[in-house]
Amino acid sequence: MEAQHLQVTSGLSFAEPEVDALLKHSVRTQLESLLTQKLTVEQRVQQLQQSFVDATTLVLSDTETQHQVLVKAFDAMYDQAVQSMALAGLSQALLTRQYVSASGLIMSPHNCKHTIKDVYRIKGYARGIDQAIQSKLKHVSSITVLYPACGPFAPLLLPLLSYYKDSQKFTGQQIQVILADVHPGAILALTQLVKDLQLDEYILCIEEVDATEYKPKESIDLLVLEAMQHGFTKEGQLSIAKHLVQFLKIDGWMIPQNISVRGMMVIGETEFNQQWKEVEYSHSLNTDTDAQRDRVELGELMSINKSTLLNMQELELQDGVKVIQASQVTLPVDVDDMDKRILAVYAHIDTFAQEGVGQYDSGITHPRPDMTFYIDTKPRDVEHTHFVANSGDTVQFYYQLTGLPGFVPVKV
Ligand SMILES: C[S@@+](CC[C@H](N)C(=O)[O-])C[C@H]1O[C@@H](n2cnc3c(N)ncnc32)[C@H](O)[C@@H]1O
């Protein structure tokens, strides 16, 4: 029985500190469900695998699936993945340790586990990756895929690989995946999940490394990366992509193929509140025409793709901080209410071919208000971190590659 297996392998009862920590961190319900369902190991693993196959089957289908059906399938996959994580035996310290590295936030496995429920992000990536793999395998017999910063569940690939295995679409001889993450807790959970999903044949190796320093031995056909947060801040997507792009084969592809980061001036109430009053959930298909028309777009601040990454020049400032030059924007002059607007930065992700993740489809593409950027007005308390400019001014944006990555505007 799985419940017995849990107690035997962990060697702990519920009163012990390690398990108490898990109980405190919402894994409790999953453990309880394991105990009450009295599943055998085989039954649990079977349910886990099925949930991964089901969610992927829905997102790869060309028939539109209702939002609620997708959410239910992804919740089921999440529940099963968390059960697997509960069996990986992470201590409280490993489960919750979160810190800032030189290139960005390293999120704890506890906080990362939710990304497997981010339906439209996974849909955009899985559909893109599926097409990229199909295209590659038309010309070669096997490919190597690198997925750095993959987190405890590697949700952009493990569901897809489960689907390939179940449908026998592609084998482990055709696809070899390198999973990499710097967090030892993520590695433990990942190792357990790969074992539970019985995907070993597809996994070349699982590496515990900082992706900004990793040098894979193999040359890479597909580099799958998602280490970003809204407004293209906080996490190290750019530093990781910039370092690893050099290990792609000449004809290798990055997924996403392009990230376009854009700026706009919005009335906060219209953009973030009124726009969503009447809709069931936020998604690029549910945006409101009037709210969209009310935006003042500033244009693209930066585009991140294989070619821009290979040509990107770093500028090192006196204190050793590295920045990348982004776009220059001239602030429009004909906007009456500019002094009431705030800057919002958002991303549009093209994963591959026609697939992508649009604004509001996911937390990572959600516009992020920047409350330090003022045009035609001054904040009550001017702090040195505030940027103050006037309509008609030209602003040069830079992107800082620090532990807190993000855009820095400078008046030209
Ligand atoms: C939000 S989680 C998982 C994101 C995952 N790519 C997904 O698709 O859901 C972020 C993970 O990225 C890892 N990470 C962040 N920066 C990293 C770096 N420089 N090297 C390796 N792993 C990194 C963290 O340890 C964490 O497990």
PDBQT file of the ligand as one rigid body, heavy atoms in Angstrom, charges set to zero:
ROOT
HETATM    1  C1  LIG A 501       9.268  29.373 -11.238  1.00  0.00    +0.000 C 
HETATM    2  S1  LIG A 501      10.326  28.002 -10.993  1.00  0.00    +0.000 S 
HETATM    3  C2  LIG A 501      10.082  26.932 -12.389  1.00  0.00    +0.000 C 
HETATM    4  C3  LIG A 501       9.910  27.526 -13.696  1.00  0.00    +0.000 C 
HETATM    5  C4  LIG A 501       9.824  26.475 -14.769  1.00  0.00    +0.000 C 
HETATM    6  N1  LIG A 501      10.708  26.831 -15.847  1.00  0.00    +0.000 N 
HETATM    7  C5  LIG A 501       8.435  26.302 -15.294  1.00  0.00    +0.000 C 
HETATM    8  O1  LIG A 501       8.324  26.235 -16.485  1.00  0.00    +0.000 OA
HETATM    9  O2  LIG A 501       7.505  26.220 -14.558  1.00  0.00    +0.000 OA
HETATM   10  C6  LIG A 501      11.891  28.689 -11.205  1.00  0.00    +0.000 C 
HETATM   11  C7  LIG A 501      13.031  27.690 -11.063  1.00  0.00    +0.000 C 
HETATM   12  O3  LIG A 501      14.123  28.236 -11.742  1.00  0.00    +0.000 OA
HETATM   13  C8  LIG A 501      15.279  27.912 -11.035  1.00  0.00    +0.000 C 
HETATM   14  N2  LIG A 501      16.309  28.882 -11.386  1.00  0.00    +0.000 N 
HETATM   15  C9  LIG A 501      16.233  30.232 -11.365  1.00  0.00    +0.000 A 
HETATM   16  N3  LIG A 501      17.389  30.771 -11.759  1.00  0.00    +0.000 NA
HETATM   17  C10 LIG A 501      18.219  29.739 -12.044  1.00  0.00    +0.000 A 
HETATM   18  C11 LIG A 501      19.561  29.650 -12.493  1.00  0.00    +0.000 A 
HETATM   19  N4  LIG A 501      20.282  30.727 -12.727  1.00  0.00    +0.000 N 
HETATM   20  N5  LIG A 501      20.082  28.420 -12.695  1.00  0.00    +0.000 NA
HETATM   21  C12 LIG A 501      19.361  27.305 -12.482  1.00  0.00    +0.000 A 
HETATM   22  N6  LIG A 501      18.092  27.320 -12.027  1.00  0.00    +0.000 NA
HETATM   23  C13 LIG A 501      17.531  28.525 -11.812  1.00  0.00    +0.000 A 
HETATM   24  C14 LIG A 501      14.885  27.971  -9.579  1.00  0.00    +0.000 C 
HETATM   25  O4  LIG A 501      15.750  27.214  -8.784  1.00  0.00    +0.000 OA
HETATM   26  C15 LIG A 501      13.472  27.419  -9.634  1.00  0.00    +0.000 C 
HETATM   27  O5  LIG A 501      13.461  26.049  -9.379  1.00  0.00    +0.000 OA
ENDROOT
TORSDOF 0
